[in-house]
Protein backbone atom coordinates (compact mmCIF):
# COMPACT_ATOMS: atom_id res chain seq x y z
CA UNK A 1 0.00 0.00 0.00
CA UNK A 2 1.21 3.47 -0.89
CA UNK A 3 2.36 5.73 1.95
CA UNK A 4 2.58 9.51 2.32
CA UNK A 5 6.34 9.16 2.98
CA UNK A 6 6.78 7.55 -0.43
CA UNK A 7 5.00 10.45 -2.09
CA UNK A 8 7.06 12.99 -0.13
CA UNK A 9 10.24 11.29 -1.34
CA UNK A 10 8.87 11.19 -4.88
CA UNK A 11 8.11 14.92 -4.86
CA UNK A 12 11.68 15.66 -3.73
CA UNK A 13 13.18 13.40 -6.41
CA UNK A 14 11.04 15.04 -9.07
CA UNK A 15 12.11 18.51 -7.97
CA UNK A 16 15.80 17.68 -8.47
CA UNK A 17 15.30 17.59 -12.25
CA UNK A 18 15.15 21.36 -12.63
CA UNK A 19 18.65 21.85 -11.22
CA UNK A 20 19.98 19.13 -13.54
CA UNK A 21 18.38 20.80 -16.54
CA UNK A 22 19.68 24.25 -15.54
CA UNK A 23 23.17 22.77 -15.34
CA UNK A 24 22.71 21.34 -18.84
CA UNK A 25 21.64 24.74 -20.12
CA UNK A 26 24.66 26.39 -18.50
CA UNK A 27 27.18 23.82 -19.74
CA UNK A 28 25.61 22.63 -22.98
CA UNK A 29 26.06 19.06 -21.76
CA UNK A 30 23.54 16.65 -20.31
CA UNK A 31 24.72 14.20 -17.65
CA UNK A 32 21.81 11.94 -18.57
CA UNK A 33 21.23 10.79 -22.16
CA UNK A 34 18.22 12.54 -23.71
CA UNK A 35 16.58 9.20 -24.52
CA UNK A 36 16.78 8.31 -20.83
CA UNK A 37 15.30 11.68 -19.82
CA UNK A 38 12.44 11.11 -22.27
CA UNK A 39 11.70 7.65 -20.77
CA UNK A 40 9.26 8.11 -17.90
CA UNK A 41 10.25 4.85 -16.24
CA UNK A 42 14.00 5.45 -15.93
CA UNK A 43 14.18 8.12 -13.20
CA UNK A 44 13.91 7.12 -9.55
CA UNK A 45 10.33 8.37 -9.36
CA UNK A 46 9.34 6.62 -12.58
CA UNK A 47 10.84 3.34 -11.43
CA UNK A 48 8.86 3.66 -8.22
CA UNK A 49 5.68 4.67 -10.05
CA UNK A 50 5.93 1.76 -12.49
CA UNK A 51 7.39 -0.65 -9.94
CA UNK A 52 6.06 -3.66 -8.15
CA UNK A 53 5.44 -1.70 -4.94
CA UNK A 54 2.23 -0.31 -6.36
CA UNK A 55 -0.81 -2.39 -5.54
CA UNK A 56 -3.68 -2.98 -7.94
CA UNK A 57 -5.73 -0.57 -5.82
CA UNK A 58 -3.00 2.08 -6.11
CA UNK A 59 -2.90 1.67 -9.90
CA UNK A 60 -6.69 1.85 -10.15
CA UNK A 61 -6.76 5.15 -8.29
CA UNK A 62 -7.63 8.25 -10.32
CA UNK A 63 -4.72 9.92 -8.48
CA UNK A 64 -2.31 7.33 -9.85
CA UNK A 65 -3.66 7.85 -13.36
CA UNK A 66 -3.34 11.62 -13.03
CA UNK A 67 0.25 11.41 -11.76
CA UNK A 68 1.16 8.84 -14.41
CA UNK A 69 -0.07 11.05 -17.27
CA UNK A 70 1.49 14.25 -15.91
CA UNK A 71 4.78 12.46 -15.24
CA UNK A 72 4.95 11.13 -18.81
CA UNK A 73 4.34 14.64 -20.19
CA UNK A 74 6.95 16.04 -17.81
CA UNK A 75 9.58 13.70 -19.26
CA UNK A 76 8.71 14.64 -22.84
CA UNK A 77 9.15 18.33 -22.02
CA UNK A 78 12.29 17.76 -19.90
CA UNK A 79 13.84 15.91 -22.84
CA UNK A 80 13.10 18.90 -25.08
CA UNK A 81 14.84 21.20 -22.58
CA UNK A 82 17.90 18.94 -22.58
CA UNK A 83 17.82 18.62 -26.36
CA UNK A 84 17.75 22.40 -26.79
CA UNK A 85 20.45 22.85 -24.13
CA UNK A 86 22.83 20.44 -25.83
CA UNK A 87 22.29 21.64 -29.40
CA UNK A 88 23.07 25.31 -28.96
CA UNK A 89 19.46 26.40 -28.50
CA UNK A 90 19.96 27.85 -25.03
CA UNK A 91 17.31 30.55 -25.48
CA UNK A 92 14.64 27.97 -26.30
CA UNK A 93 15.68 25.83 -23.33
CA UNK A 94 15.52 28.86 -21.03
CA UNK A 95 12.06 29.74 -22.36
CA UNK A 96 10.80 26.26 -21.43
CA UNK A 97 12.05 26.53 -17.83
CA UNK A 98 11.00 30.17 -17.38
CA UNK A 99 8.36 30.83 -14.68
CA UNK A 100 5.55 30.54 -17.25
CA UNK A 101 7.36 28.09 -19.52
CA UNK A 102 6.00 24.72 -20.54
CA UNK A 103 8.48 22.81 -18.33
CA UNK A 104 7.57 24.86 -15.26
CA UNK A 105 3.86 24.41 -15.85
CA UNK A 106 4.03 20.63 -16.30
CA UNK A 107 6.41 20.30 -13.38
CA UNK A 108 3.92 22.14 -11.18
CA UNK A 109 1.15 19.89 -12.49
CA UNK A 110 3.12 16.77 -11.46
CA UNK A 111 3.78 18.14 -7.96
CA UNK A 112 0.12 19.17 -7.58
CA UNK A 113 -1.09 15.73 -8.68
CA UNK A 114 1.26 14.02 -6.22
CA UNK A 115 0.22 16.39 -3.44
CA UNK A 116 -3.46 15.68 -4.08
CA UNK A 117 -2.75 11.95 -4.03
CA UNK A 118 -0.89 12.39 -0.74
CA UNK A 119 -3.86 14.28 0.78
CA UNK A 120 -6.24 11.53 -0.34
CA UNK A 121 -4.25 8.99 1.66
CA UNK A 122 -5.08 10.70 4.94
C-alpha positions in Angstrom: 0.0 0.0 0.0 1.2 3.5 -0.9 2.4 5.7 2.0 2.6 9.5 2.3 6.3 9.2 3.0 6.8 7.5 -0.4 5.0 10.4 -2.1 7.1 13.0 -0.1 10.2 11.3 -1.3 8.9 11.2 -4.9 8.1 14.9 -4.9 11.7 15.7 -3.7 13.2 13.4 -6.4 11.0 15.0 -9.1 12.1 18.5 -8.0 15.8 17.7 -8.5 15.3 17.6 -12.3 15.1 21.4 -12.6 18.6 21.8 -11.2 20.0 19.1 -13.5 18.4 20.8 -16.5 19.7 24.3 -15.5 23.2 22.8 -15.3 22.7 21.3 -18.8 21.6 24.7 -20.1 24.7 26.4 -18.5 27.2 23.8 -19.7 25.6 22.6 -23.0 26.1 19.1 -21.8 23.5 16.6 -20.3 24.7 14.2 -17.7 21.8 11.9 -18.6 21.2 10.8 -22.2 18.2 12.5 -23.7 16.6 9.2 -24.5 16.8 8.3 -20.8 15.3 11.7 -19.8 12.4 11.1 -22.3 11.7 7.7 -20.8 9.3 8.1 -17.9 10.3 4.9 -16.2 14.0 5.4 -15.9 14.2 8.1 -13.2 13.9 7.1 -9.5 10.3 8.4 -9.4 9.3 6.6 -12.6 10.8 3.3 -11.4 8.9 3.7 -8.2 5.7 4.7 -10.0 5.9 1.8 -12.5 7.4 -0.6 -9.9 6.1 -3.7 -8.1 5.4 -1.7 -4.9 2.2 -0.3 -6.4 -0.8 -2.4 -5.5 -3.7 -3.0 -7.9 -5.7 -0.6 -5.8 -3.0 2.1 -6.1 -2.9 1.7 -9.9 -6.7 1.8 -10.1 -6.8 5.2 -8.3 -7.6 8.3 -10.3 -4.7 9.9 -8.5 -2.3 7.3 -9.9 -3.7 7.8 -13.4 -3.3 11.6 -13.0 0.3 11.4 -11.8 1.2 8.8 -14.4 -0.1 11.0 -17.3 1.5 14.3 -15.9 4.8 12.5 -15.2 5.0 11.1 -18.8 4.3 14.6 -20.2 7.0 16.0 -17.8 9.6 13.7 -19.3 8.7 14.6 -22.8 9.2 18.3 -22.0 12.3 17.8 -19.9 13.8 15.9 -22.8 13.1 18.9 -25.1 14.8 21.2 -22.6 17.9 18.9 -22.6 17.8 18.6 -26.4 17.7 22.4 -26.8 20.4 22.9 -24.1 22.8 20.4 -25.8 22.3 21.6 -29.4 23.1 25.3 -29.0 19.5 26.4 -28.5 20.0 27.8 -25.0 17.3 30.5 -25.5 14.6 28.0 -26.3 15.7 25.8 -23.3 15.5 28.9 -21.0 12.1 29.7 -22.4 10.8 26.3 -21.4 12.0 26.5 -17.8 11.0 30.2 -17.4 8.4 30.8 -14.7 5.5 30.5 -17.3 7.4 28.1 -19.5 6.0 24.7 -20.5 8.5 22.8 -18.3 7.6 24.9 -15.3 3.9 24.4 -15.9 4.0 20.6 -16.3 6.4 20.3 -13.4 3.9 22.1 -11.2 1.2 19.9 -12.5 3.1 16.8 -11.5 3.8 18.1 -8.0 0.1 19.2 -7.6 -1.1 15.7 -8.7 1.3 14.0 -6.2 0.2 16.4 -3.4 -3.5 15.7 -4.1 -2.7 11.9 -4.0 -0.9 12.4 -0.7 -3.9 14.3 0.8 -6.2 11.5 -0.3 -4.3 9.0 1.7 -5.1 10.7 4.9 
